Amino acid sequence: MATALFSQPHSSSSGQRKLVAGSLAEFKAGRLYRDGETNWVMPDNRRGVCYVKREDDGILQFAWKEKKPSGEIDELIVFPGDVHLERVKQSSGRVYVLKFQSSSQRLFFWMQDSDASKDEAVVREMNLVLNGGEDEEDEEDEEEEEDEDEE
């Protein structure tokens, strides 16, 4: 019986290689930290990846992991509908914020993928996963379809 000497890279449904095994959604990202006095954000220059995984007990986990093999990992338990990823409109760069509905907590990230044209799709996918399979745009589309059906 033949077996592979090396594990195969994990792939997403789109066929792209997964950066984190078992992730439901992910993107290359650096972190930014807010200066409490000025509200400006300062970059952490380390390369990393943000991802969402479902634990064995069904709980969703959002994490940022430094790309180094022994790198730091920041993990948070998230609940569907409590978090939303969006672009920071006040920034000219590719800065995004993860907002929590249940608190004033905000986590800032900057996209590190070289192809900026993927940002919108990445954010849409993250929000779908973070909100249990539906995001606000999908709900609005469904409401519009229901309204059309009633007519």
DSSP file (Angstrom, degrees, kcal/mol; ACC not computed):
  #  RESIDUE AA STRUCTURE BP1 BP2  ACC     N-H-->O    O-->H-N    N-H-->O    O-->H-N    TCO  KAPPA ALPHA  PHI   PSI    X-CA   Y-CA   Z-CA
    1    1 A M              0   0    0      0, 0.0     2,-0.3     0, 0.0     0, 0.0   0.000 360.0 360.0 360.0 129.9    0.0    0.0    0.0
    2    2 A A        -     0   0    0      0, 0.0     2,-0.3     0, 0.0     0, 0.0  -0.704 360.0-174.9 -93.4 140.7    1.4    3.4   -1.0
    3    3 A T        -     0   0    0     -2,-0.3     2,-0.2     0, 0.0     3,-0.0  -0.953  31.7-100.8-131.0 153.8    1.2    6.5    1.2
    4    4 A A        -     0   0    0     -2,-0.3     3,-0.1     1,-0.1     4,-0.0  -0.498  18.5-150.9 -73.1 138.1    2.2   10.1    0.6
    5    5 A L  S    S+     0   0    0     -2,-0.2     2,-0.4     1,-0.1    -1,-0.1   0.833  84.4  36.7 -75.0 -32.8    5.5   11.1    2.2
    6    6 A F  S    S-     0   0    0     -3,-0.0    -1,-0.1     0, 0.0     2,-0.1  -0.924  92.6-107.2-122.7 145.4    4.3   14.7    2.6
    7    7 A S        -     0   0    0     -2,-0.4     3,-0.1     1,-0.1    -2,-0.0  -0.400  38.1-114.2 -69.0 147.7    0.9   16.0    3.4
    8    8 A Q        -     0   0    0      1,-0.1    -1,-0.1    -2,-0.1     2,-0.1  -0.555  35.0-100.4 -79.7 144.8   -1.0   17.6    0.6
    9    9 A P        -     0   0    0      0, 0.0     2,-0.2     0, 0.0    -1,-0.1  -0.389  40.0-114.2 -63.4 142.9   -1.8   21.3    0.8
   10   10 A H        -     0   0    0      8,-0.3     8,-4.0    -2,-0.1     2,-0.3  -0.550  33.2-155.1 -77.5 143.3   -5.3   22.1    2.0
   11   11 A S  B     -A   17   0A   0      6,-0.3     6,-0.2    -2,-0.2     2,-0.1  -0.896   7.9-131.8-122.7 151.2   -7.5   23.8   -0.6
   12   12 A S    >   -     0   0    0      4,-3.1     3,-1.9    -2,-0.3     6,-0.1  -0.352  40.4 -95.2 -87.1 175.9  -10.6   26.0   -0.4
   13   13 A S  T 3  S+     0   0    0      1,-0.3    -1,-0.1     2,-0.1    -2,-0.0   0.761 127.3  58.8 -64.0 -23.6  -13.8   25.4   -2.3
   14   14 A S  T 3  S-     0   0    0      2,-0.1    -1,-0.3     1,-0.0     3,-0.1   0.469 120.2-111.2 -84.1  -0.2  -12.4   27.9   -4.9
   15   15 A G  S <  S+     0   0    0     -3,-1.9     2,-0.2     1,-0.3    -2,-0.1   0.383  74.8 133.4  89.6  -5.1   -9.4   25.7   -5.4
   16   16 A Q        -     0   0    0      1,-0.1    -4,-3.1    -5,-0.1    -1,-0.3  -0.538  66.6 -97.0 -80.7 148.8   -6.9   28.1   -3.7
   17   17 A R  B     -A   11   0A   0     -6,-0.2    -6,-0.3    -2,-0.2     2,-0.3  -0.416  37.8-124.6 -65.8 132.5   -4.5   26.7   -1.2
   18   18 A K        -     0   0    0     -8,-4.0    -8,-0.3    -2,-0.1     3,-0.1  -0.580  11.6-157.6 -77.3 139.1   -5.6   27.2    2.4
   19   19 A L  S    S+     0   0    0     -2,-0.3     2,-0.5     1,-0.3    -1,-0.1   0.771  85.5  37.2 -84.3 -29.7   -3.2   29.0    4.7
   20   20 A V  S >  S-     0   0    0      3,-0.0     3,-1.8   -10,-0.0    -1,-0.3  -0.987  92.3-119.2-127.3 121.3   -4.7   27.4    7.8
   21   21 A A  T 3  S+     0   0    0     -2,-0.5    -2,-0.0     1,-0.3     0, 0.0  -0.344  96.6  12.4 -60.2 132.5   -5.9   23.8    7.8
   22   22 A G  T 3  S+     0   0    0      1,-0.3    32,-0.5    31,-0.1    -1,-0.3   0.478  87.9 148.7  82.3   3.0   -9.6   23.5    8.6
   23   23 A S    <   -     0   0    0     -3,-1.8    -1,-0.3     1,-0.1    30,-0.2  -0.443  40.1-156.1 -72.7 144.8  -10.4   27.2    8.2
   24   24 A L  S    S-     0   0    0     28,-3.6     2,-0.3     1,-0.4    29,-0.2   0.775  81.7  -3.0 -86.0 -31.5  -13.8   28.1    7.0
   25   25 A A  E    S+B   52   0B   0     27,-1.0    27,-2.2   -13,-0.0    -1,-0.4  -0.969  74.0 166.9-156.7 150.9  -12.6   31.5    5.7
   26   26 A E  E     -B   51   0B   0     -2,-0.3     2,-0.3    25,-0.2    25,-0.2  -0.991  12.6-172.6-161.5 160.9   -9.3   33.3    5.8
   27   27 A F  E     -B   50   0B   0     23,-2.3    23,-3.0    -2,-0.3     2,-0.3  -0.964  36.2-102.1-158.5 150.1   -7.2   36.2    4.4
   28   28 A K  E     +B   49   0B   0     -2,-0.3    84,-2.1    21,-0.2    85,-0.6  -0.567  57.1 159.0 -71.6 130.0   -3.6   37.4    4.7
   29   29 A A  E     -E  111   0C   0     19,-1.8     2,-0.3    -2,-0.3    82,-0.2  -0.998  37.2-147.7-156.9 147.7   -3.5   40.3    7.1
   30   30 A G  E     -E  110   0C   0     80,-2.5    80,-2.2    -2,-0.3     2,-0.3  -0.723  33.1-115.9-103.4 164.1   -1.4   42.4    9.4
   31   31 A R  E     -E  109   0C   0     13,-0.5    13,-2.9    15,-0.3     2,-0.4  -0.678  19.2-158.7-100.7 156.8   -2.8   43.9   12.6
   32   32 A L  E     -EF 108  43C   0     76,-2.1    76,-0.7    -2,-0.3     2,-0.4  -0.974   8.6-147.0-128.4 146.8   -3.2   47.5   13.5
   33   33 A Y  E     - F   0  42C   0      9,-2.7     9,-2.9    -2,-0.4     2,-0.4  -0.953  15.2-128.2-118.1 134.3   -3.4   48.9   17.0
   34   34 A R  E     - F   0  41C   0     -2,-0.4     2,-0.7     7,-0.2     7,-0.2  -0.636  13.9-134.0 -82.9 131.5   -5.5   51.9   17.9
   35   35 A D     >  -     0   0    0      5,-3.3     4,-3.2    -2,-0.4     3,-0.4  -0.776  15.9-147.7 -80.4 115.3   -3.8   54.7   19.9
   36   36 A G  T  4 S+     0   0    0     -2,-0.7    -1,-0.1     1,-0.2    -2,-0.0   0.729  92.3  49.9 -60.4 -25.1   -6.4   55.4   22.6
   37   37 A E  T  4 S+     0   0    0      1,-0.1    -1,-0.2     3,-0.1    -2,-0.0   0.839 127.2  19.7 -83.8 -34.0   -5.5   59.1   22.8
   38   38 A T  T  4 S-     0   0    0     -3,-0.4    -2,-0.2     2,-0.2     3,-0.1   0.614  89.1-131.9-111.4 -16.0   -5.7   59.9   19.1
   39   39 A N     <  +     0   0    0     -4,-3.2     2,-0.2     1,-0.3    -3,-0.1   0.536  62.3 136.2  67.2   8.7   -7.8   57.1   17.6
   40   40 A W        -     0   0    0     -5,-0.3    -5,-3.3    -6,-0.1     2,-0.4  -0.558  52.5-129.7 -76.9 151.2   -5.1   56.7   14.9
   41   41 A V  E     -F   34   0C   0     -7,-0.2    -7,-0.2    -2,-0.2    -1,-0.0  -0.875  15.4-156.5-106.3 140.3   -4.1   53.1   14.1
   42   42 A M  E     -F   33   0C   0     -9,-2.9    -9,-2.7    -2,-0.4     2,-0.1  -0.938  21.2-118.6-115.6 133.6   -0.5   52.0   14.0
   43   43 A P  E     -F   32   0C   0      0, 0.0     2,-0.6     0, 0.0   -11,-0.2  -0.409   5.0-145.3 -77.0 145.7    0.6   49.0   12.0
   44   44 A D        -     0   0    0    -13,-2.9   -13,-0.5     2,-0.1     0, 0.0  -0.960  19.3-149.2 -98.4 116.5    2.2   45.9   13.4
   45   45 A N        +     0   0    0     -2,-0.6     2,-0.1   -15,-0.1    -1,-0.1   0.490  58.2 113.9 -75.6  -2.4    4.6   45.0   10.5
   46   46 A R        -     0   0    0    -15,-0.1   -15,-0.3     1,-0.1     2,-0.2  -0.405  68.7-120.9 -69.6 145.5    4.5   41.2   11.0
   47   47 A R        +     0   0    0    -17,-0.1    20,-2.4    -2,-0.1    21,-0.3  -0.609  47.5 146.6 -82.6 145.8    2.8   39.1    8.3
   48   48 A G  E     - C   0  66B   0     18,-0.3   -19,-1.8    -2,-0.2     2,-0.3  -0.894  39.0-115.2-159.9-170.8   -0.1   37.0    9.3
   49   49 A V  E     -BC  28  65B   0     16,-1.9    16,-2.6   -21,-0.3     2,-0.4  -0.996  12.4-148.2-143.8 135.6   -3.4   35.5    8.5
   50   50 A C  E     +BC  27  64B   0    -23,-3.0   -23,-2.3    -2,-0.3     2,-0.3  -0.845  31.4 166.1 -97.2 140.3   -6.9   36.0    9.9
   51   51 A Y  E     -BC  26  63B   0     12,-2.5    12,-2.5    -2,-0.4     2,-0.4  -0.985  32.0-138.8-151.9 162.0   -9.2   33.0    9.8
   52   52 A V  E     +BC  25  62B   0    -27,-2.2   -28,-3.6    -2,-0.3   -27,-1.0  -0.991  24.8 176.5-123.0 131.3  -12.4   31.5   11.1
   53   53 A K  E     - C   0  61B   0      8,-2.3     8,-2.8    -2,-0.4     2,-0.6  -0.934  27.4-130.7-129.3 154.7  -12.6   27.9   12.3
   54   54 A R  E     - C   0  60B   0    -32,-0.5     6,-0.2    -2,-0.3     5,-0.1  -0.942  28.3-138.9-104.6 122.4  -15.4   25.9   13.9
   55   55 A E    >   -     0   0    0      4,-3.0     3,-2.2    -2,-0.6     6,-0.0  -0.219  29.5 -98.2 -73.0 168.3  -14.3   24.0   17.0
   56   56 A D  T 3  S+     0   0    0      1,-0.3    -1,-0.1     2,-0.1    -2,-0.0   0.802 125.6  55.5 -57.9 -30.6  -15.3   20.4   17.7
   57   57 A D  T 3  S-     0   0    0      2,-0.1    -1,-0.3     1,-0.0    -2,-0.0   0.379 122.5-106.0 -86.4   5.4  -18.0   21.7   20.1
   58   58 A G  S <  S+     0   0    0     -3,-2.2     2,-0.2     1,-0.3    -2,-0.1   0.360  74.5 138.1  92.0  -5.6  -19.5   23.9   17.3
   59   59 A I        -     0   0    0     -5,-0.1    -4,-3.0     1,-0.1    -1,-0.3  -0.540  52.3-125.1 -78.2 138.1  -18.2   27.2   18.5
   60   60 A L  E     -CD  54  78B   0     18,-0.7    18,-2.0    -2,-0.2     2,-0.4  -0.608  23.7-163.0 -81.2 141.4  -16.8   29.7   16.0
   61   61 A Q  E     -CD  53  77B   0     -8,-2.8    -8,-2.3    -2,-0.3     2,-0.4  -0.992   6.8-161.6-128.5 126.4  -13.3   31.0   16.6
   62   62 A F  E     +CD  52  76B   0     14,-2.6    14,-2.8    -2,-0.4     2,-0.3  -0.890  23.8 172.7-101.6 136.3  -11.8   34.1   14.9
   63   63 A A  E     -CD  51  75B   0    -12,-2.5   -12,-2.5    -2,-0.4     2,-0.4  -0.989  32.2-150.5-145.0 152.7   -8.0   34.2   15.0
   64   64 A W  E     -CD  50  74B   0     10,-2.3    10,-2.9    -2,-0.3     2,-0.4  -0.995  24.2-171.2-116.7 129.9   -5.0   36.2   13.8
   65   65 A K  E     -CD  49  73B   0    -16,-2.6   -16,-1.9    -2,-0.4     8,-0.2  -0.983  24.3-123.6-126.0 129.9   -1.9   34.1   13.5
   66   66 A E  E     -C   48   0B   0      6,-2.9     5,-0.3    -2,-0.4   -18,-0.3  -0.454  27.3-124.2 -64.8 142.8    1.6   35.3   12.7
   67   67 A K  S    S+     0   0    0    -20,-2.4   -19,-0.1    -2,-0.1    -1,-0.1   0.727  81.6 101.5 -68.6 -22.3    3.0   33.6    9.6
   68   68 A K  S >  S-     0   0    0    -21,-0.3     3,-2.6     1,-0.1    -2,-0.0  -0.356  85.2-118.4 -60.7 142.4    6.1   32.2   11.4
   69   69 A P  T 3  S+     0   0    0      0, 0.0    -1,-0.1     0, 0.0    -3,-0.0   0.841 117.0  35.3 -52.6 -36.6    5.7   28.5   12.2
   70   70 A S  T 3  S+     0   0    0      2,-0.0    -2,-0.1     0, 0.0    -3,-0.1   0.080  97.9 142.7-102.5  23.6    6.0   29.3   16.0
   71   71 A G    <   -     0   0    0     -3,-2.6   -23,-0.0    -5,-0.3    -4,-0.0  -0.113  57.3 -87.7 -70.9 161.5    4.2   32.6   15.6
   72   72 A E        -     0   0    0     -7,-0.1    -6,-2.9     1,-0.0     2,-0.4  -0.288  37.5-157.0 -63.0 146.1    1.9   34.3   18.0
   73   73 A I  E     -D   65   0B   0     -8,-0.2     2,-0.5     2,-0.0    -8,-0.2  -0.996   6.9-164.8-129.7 127.6   -1.9   33.5   17.8
   74   74 A D  E     -D   64   0B   0    -10,-2.9   -10,-2.3    -2,-0.4     2,-0.4  -0.963  18.5-173.1-108.1 122.1   -4.7   35.7   19.0
   75   75 A E  E     -D   63   0B   0     -2,-0.5     2,-0.4   -12,-0.2   -12,-0.2  -0.916  10.6-177.8-121.8 143.2   -8.0   33.8   19.3
   76   76 A L  E     -D   62   0B   0    -14,-2.8   -14,-2.6    -2,-0.4     2,-0.5  -0.997  26.1-129.2-135.2 141.0  -11.5   35.0   20.0
   77   77 A I  E     -D   61   0B   0     -2,-0.4     2,-0.3   -16,-0.2   -16,-0.2  -0.781  34.2-168.8 -83.5 131.5  -14.7   33.0   20.4
   78   78 A V  E     -D   60   0B   0    -18,-2.0   -18,-0.7    -2,-0.5    22,-0.0  -0.915  14.7-142.1-124.3 151.8  -17.4   34.7   18.2
   79   79 A F    >   -     0   0    0     -2,-0.3     3,-2.6   -20,-0.1     4,-0.5  -0.920  36.0 -96.3-113.1 137.1  -21.1   34.3   18.0
   80   80 A P  T 3  S+     0   0    0      0, 0.0    51,-0.3     0, 0.0    50,-0.1  -0.223 110.9  16.4 -52.5 132.0  -23.0   34.4   14.7
   81   81 A G  T 3  S+     0   0    0     49,-0.8    50,-0.1     2,-0.3    49,-0.1   0.287 104.8  90.6  88.6  -9.8  -24.4   37.9   14.1
   82   82 A D  S <  S+     0   0    0     -3,-2.6    19,-3.5    48,-0.3    20,-0.4   0.684  83.3  49.4 -91.5 -18.7  -22.2   39.5   16.7
   83   83 A V  E     -G  100   0C   0     -4,-0.5     2,-0.3    47,-0.3    -2,-0.3  -0.896  56.3-178.1-126.4 152.8  -19.3   40.4   14.4
   84   84 A H  E     -G   99   0C   0     15,-1.8    15,-2.9    -2,-0.3     2,-0.5  -0.974  16.2-146.3-149.8 130.4  -19.0   42.2   11.1
   85   85 A L  E     +G   98   0C   0     -2,-0.3     2,-0.3    13,-0.2    13,-0.2  -0.849  31.0 160.1 -98.1 130.4  -15.9   42.9    9.0
   86   86 A E  E     -G   97   0C   0     11,-2.2    11,-3.0    -2,-0.5     2,-0.1  -0.988  41.8 -96.6-148.6 157.9  -15.9   46.1    6.9
   87   87 A R  E     -G   96   0C   0     -2,-0.3     2,-0.9     9,-0.2     9,-0.3  -0.460  37.5-119.0 -71.7 142.9  -13.5   48.5    5.2
   88   88 A V    >   -     0   0    0      7,-2.8     3,-1.5     1,-0.2     7,-0.3  -0.771  23.0-161.4 -84.8 110.2  -12.5   51.6    7.1
   89   89 A K  T 3  S+     0   0    0     -2,-0.9    -1,-0.2     1,-0.3    -2,-0.0   0.768  84.6  62.8 -66.6 -26.9  -13.8   54.4    4.9
   90   90 A Q  T 3  S+     0   0    0     -3,-0.1     2,-0.4     2,-0.0    -1,-0.3   0.548  91.9  83.0 -76.2  -6.3  -11.5   57.0    6.5
   91   91 A S    <   -     0   0    0     -3,-1.5     4,-0.1     4,-0.2    -4,-0.0  -0.776  62.9-156.6-101.7 142.1   -8.4   55.1    5.3
   92   92 A S  S    S+     0   0    0     -2,-0.4    -1,-0.1     2,-0.1     2,-0.1   0.567  79.7  68.5 -86.7 -10.1   -6.9   55.4    1.9
   93   93 A G  S    S-     0   0    0     -5,-0.1     2,-1.1     1,-0.0    -2,-0.1  -0.157 107.2 -81.4 -96.1-167.4   -5.3   52.0    2.4
   94   94 A R  S    S+     0   0    0     17,-0.2    17,-2.3    -2,-0.1     2,-0.4  -0.476  70.9 151.9 -96.1  61.1   -6.7   48.5    2.6
   95   95 A V  E     - H   0 110C   0     -2,-1.1    -7,-2.8    -7,-0.3     2,-0.3  -0.794  20.4-175.6-100.4 134.4   -7.6   48.8    6.3
   96   96 A Y  E     -GH  87 109C   0     13,-3.2    13,-2.9    -2,-0.4     2,-0.4  -0.930  11.6-149.5-130.1 151.7  -10.5   46.7    7.7
   97   97 A V  E     -GH  86 108C   0    -11,-3.0   -11,-2.2    -2,-0.3     2,-0.7  -0.971   8.6-146.0-124.8 137.1  -12.2   46.6   11.1
   98   98 A L  E     -GH  85 107C   0      9,-3.1     9,-1.8    -2,-0.4     2,-0.3  -0.909  27.5-162.9 -98.8 111.7  -13.9   43.7   12.8
   99   99 A K  E     -GH  84 106C   0    -15,-2.9   -15,-1.8    -2,-0.7     2,-0.5  -0.765   9.6-146.8-101.7 141.3  -16.8   45.2   14.8
  100  100 A F  E     -G   83   0C   0      5,-1.4     3,-0.4    -2,-0.3   -17,-0.2  -0.912   3.4-158.2-106.4 131.2  -18.6   43.6   17.6
  101  101 A Q  S    S+     0   0    0    -19,-3.5    -1,-0.1    -2,-0.5   -18,-0.1   0.822  92.5  54.3 -74.1 -32.4  -22.3   44.3   18.1
  102  102 A S  S    S+     0   0    0    -20,-0.4     2,-0.3     3,-0.0    -1,-0.2   0.513 120.7  13.2 -84.1  -4.6  -22.3   43.2   21.8
  103  103 A S  S    S-     0   0    0     -3,-0.4    -3,-0.2     2,-0.2     0, 0.0  -0.918  79.1-103.0-154.8 178.7  -19.5   45.6   22.8
  104  104 A S  S    S+     0   0    0     -2,-0.3    -3,-0.1    -5,-0.1     2,-0.1   0.305  71.8 134.1 -92.4   9.4  -17.4   48.5   21.6
  105  105 A Q        -     0   0    0     -6,-0.1    -5,-1.4    -5,-0.0     2,-0.4  -0.353  31.6-177.1 -63.8 136.0  -14.5   46.2   20.8
  106  106 A R  E     - H   0  99C   0     -7,-0.2     2,-0.5    -2,-0.1    -7,-0.2  -0.999  11.1-164.5-136.4 131.6  -12.8   46.9   17.4
  107  107 A L  E     - H   0  98C   0     -9,-1.8    -9,-3.1    -2,-0.4     2,-0.4  -0.976  13.0-151.9-117.9 130.4  -10.0   44.9   15.8
  108  108 A F  E     +EH  32  97C   0    -76,-0.7   -76,-2.1    -2,-0.5     2,-0.3  -0.825  17.1 172.6-109.2 140.1   -8.1   46.5   12.9
  109  109 A F  E     -EH  31  96C   0    -13,-2.9   -13,-3.2    -2,-0.4     2,-0.4  -0.953  21.7-143.6-138.6 155.6   -6.3   44.6   10.1
  110  110 A W  E     -EH  30  95C   0    -80,-2.2   -80,-2.5    -2,-0.3   -15,-0.2  -0.994  29.9-114.7-124.3 132.4   -4.7   45.5    6.8
  111  111 A M  E     -E   29   0C   0    -17,-2.3   -82,-0.3    -2,-0.4   -17,-0.2  -0.364  27.2-175.6 -65.2 135.7   -4.9   43.2    3.8
  112  112 A Q        +     0   0    0    -84,-2.1     2,-0.2   -64,-0.1   -83,-0.2   0.416  44.7 113.6-114.3  -2.3   -1.6   41.7    2.7
  113  113 A D        -     0   0    0    -85,-0.6     6,-0.1     1,-0.1     5,-0.1  -0.516  67.8-134.6 -69.0 139.1   -2.6   39.8   -0.4
  114  114 A S  S    S+     0   0    0     -2,-0.2     2,-1.0     1,-0.2    -1,-0.1   0.731  90.9  75.0 -68.3 -20.7   -1.0   41.5   -3.4
  115  115 A D    >   -     0   0    0      1,-0.2     3,-1.6     2,-0.0     4,-0.2  -0.782  58.2-177.6 -99.2  96.9   -4.2   41.4   -5.4
  116  116 A A  G >  S+     0   0    0     -2,-1.0     3,-1.4     1,-0.3     4,-0.4   0.687  74.7  76.1 -66.3 -18.5   -6.5   44.1   -4.0
  117  117 A S  G 3  S+     0   0    0      1,-0.3     4,-0.3     2,-0.1    -1,-0.3   0.677  89.3  59.0 -68.7 -14.3   -9.3   43.1   -6.4
  118  118 A K  G <> S+     0   0    0     -3,-1.6     4,-2.5     1,-0.2    -1,-0.3   0.594  79.7  90.9 -86.1 -12.1  -10.0   40.1   -4.1
  119  119 A D  H <> S+     0   0    0     -3,-1.4     4,-2.6     1,-0.2     5,-0.2   0.890  84.3  49.1 -55.1 -48.2  -10.7   42.3   -1.0
  120  120 A E  H  > S+     0   0    0     -4,-0.4     4,-2.3     1,-0.2    -1,-0.2   0.905 113.5  46.6 -61.0 -43.2  -14.4   42.6   -1.5
  121  121 A A  H  > S+     0   0    0     -4,-0.3     4,-2.5     2,-0.2    -1,-0.2   0.885 111.7  51.9 -66.9 -38.6  -14.9   38.9   -2.1
  122  122 A V  H  X S+     0   0    0     -4,-2.5     4,-2.6     2,-0.2    -2,-0.2   0.929 111.2  46.7 -62.9 -45.7  -12.8   38.0    0.9
  123  123 A V  H  X S+     0   0    0     -4,-2.6     4,-2.5    -5,-0.2   -38,-0.2   0.905 111.7  51.3 -64.3 -41.6  -14.8   40.3    3.2
  124  124 A R  H  X S+     0   0    0     -4,-2.3     4,-2.2    -5,-0.2    -2,-0.2   0.930 111.9  46.8 -60.7 -45.9  -18.1   38.9    1.8
  125  125 A E  H  X S+     0   0    0     -4,-2.5     4,-2.3     2,-0.2     5,-0.2   0.916 111.8  50.4 -63.7 -43.9  -16.9   35.4    2.5
  126  126 A M  H  X S+     0   0    0     -4,-2.6     4,-3.0     1,-0.2     5,-0.2   0.930 111.6  48.1 -60.2 -45.1  -15.7   36.2    6.0
  127  127 A N  H  X S+     0   0    0     -4,-2.5     4,-1.6     2,-0.2    -1,-0.2   0.868 109.0  53.9 -66.0 -35.8  -19.0   37.9    6.9
  128  128 A L  H  <>S+     0   0    0     -4,-2.2     5,-3.6    -5,-0.2     6,-0.4   0.946 114.4  40.8 -60.0 -47.7  -21.0   34.9    5.5
  129  129 A V  H ><5S+     0   0    0     -4,-2.3     3,-1.5     1,-0.2    -2,-0.2   0.922 114.7  51.4 -67.7 -44.7  -19.1   32.6    7.8
  130  130 A L  H 3<5S+     0   0    0     -4,-3.0   -49,-0.8     1,-0.3   -48,-0.3   0.752 111.5  48.7 -65.6 -23.8  -19.1   34.9   10.8
  131  131 A N  T ><5S-     0   0    0     -4,-1.6     3,-0.8   -51,-0.3    -1,-0.3   0.077 123.7 -97.5-107.0  24.0  -22.9   35.3   10.5
  132  132 A G  T < 5S-     0   0    0     -3,-1.5    -3,-0.2     1,-0.2    -2,-0.1   0.777  85.2 -42.5  72.3  27.2  -23.8   31.7   10.2
  133  133 A G  T 3 <S+     0   0    0     -5,-3.6     2,-0.4    -6,-0.2    -1,-0.2   0.259 124.4  75.0 105.7 -12.4  -24.1   31.5    6.4
  134  134 A E    <   -     0   0    0     -3,-0.8     2,-0.2    -6,-0.4    -1,-0.2  -0.991  54.5-168.1-132.1 141.6  -25.9   34.7    5.7
  135  135 A D     >  -     0   0    0     -2,-0.4     4,-2.1    -3,-0.1     3,-0.2  -0.699  43.6 -92.1-116.6 178.2  -24.8   38.3    5.7
  136  136 A E  H  > S+     0   0    0     -2,-0.2     4,-2.3     1,-0.2     5,-0.2   0.863 123.4  54.1 -59.5 -38.7  -26.8   41.5    5.6
  137  137 A E  H  > S+     0   0    0      1,-0.2     4,-2.4     2,-0.2    -1,-0.2   0.913 108.7  49.0 -63.5 -42.1  -26.6   41.8    1.7
  138  138 A D  H  > S+     0   0    0      1,-0.2     4,-2.4     2,-0.2    -1,-0.2   0.901 110.9  50.5 -63.3 -40.7  -28.1   38.2    1.4
  139  139 A E  H  X S+     0   0    0     -4,-2.1     4,-2.2     2,-0.2    -1,-0.2   0.899 110.7  49.1 -64.2 -40.3  -30.9   39.0    3.8
  140  140 A E  H  X S+     0   0    0     -4,-2.3     4,-2.3     2,-0.2    -2,-0.2   0.913 110.8  50.5 -64.6 -42.1  -31.7   42.2    1.9
  141  141 A D  H  X S+     0   0    0     -4,-2.4     4,-2.2     1,-0.2    -2,-0.2   0.909 110.3  49.7 -61.4 -42.2  -31.7   40.3   -1.4
  142  142 A E  H  X S+     0   0    0     -4,-2.4     4,-2.3     1,-0.2    -1,-0.2   0.898 109.9  50.7 -63.6 -40.7  -34.1   37.7    0.1
  143  143 A E  H  X S+     0   0    0     -4,-2.2     4,-2.3     2,-0.2    -1,-0.2   0.903 110.2  49.9 -63.3 -41.2  -36.4   40.4    1.3
  144  144 A E  H  X S+     0   0    0     -4,-2.3     4,-2.1     1,-0.2    -2,-0.2   0.902 110.7  49.7 -63.3 -41.2  -36.5   42.0   -2.1
  145  145 A E  H  X S+     0   0    0     -4,-2.2     4,-2.2     2,-0.2    -2,-0.2   0.896 110.4  50.1 -65.0 -40.0  -37.3   38.6   -3.7
  146  146 A E  H  X S+     0   0    0     -4,-2.3     4,-1.7     2,-0.2    -2,-0.2   0.902 109.6  51.2 -63.3 -41.5  -40.1   38.0   -1.2
  147  147 A D  H  X S+     0   0    0     -4,-2.3     4,-1.0     1,-0.2    -2,-0.2   0.897 110.5  49.0 -61.4 -41.4  -41.5   41.5   -2.0
  148  148 A E  H  < S+     0   0    0     -4,-2.1     3,-0.4     1,-0.2    -1,-0.2   0.885 109.0  53.2 -66.5 -38.4  -41.4   40.7   -5.7
  149  149 A D  H  < S+     0   0    0     -4,-2.2    -1,-0.2     1,-0.2    -2,-0.2   0.842 105.0  55.0 -64.3 -33.5  -43.2   37.3   -5.1
  150  150 A E  H  <        0   0    0     -4,-1.7    -1,-0.2     1,-0.2    -2,-0.2   0.779 360.0 360.0 -70.9 -26.3  -46.0   39.0   -3.2
  151  151 A E     <        0   0    0     -4,-1.0    -1,-0.2    -3,-0.4    -2,-0.2   0.481 360.0 360.0 -75.1 360.0  -46.7   41.3   -6.2
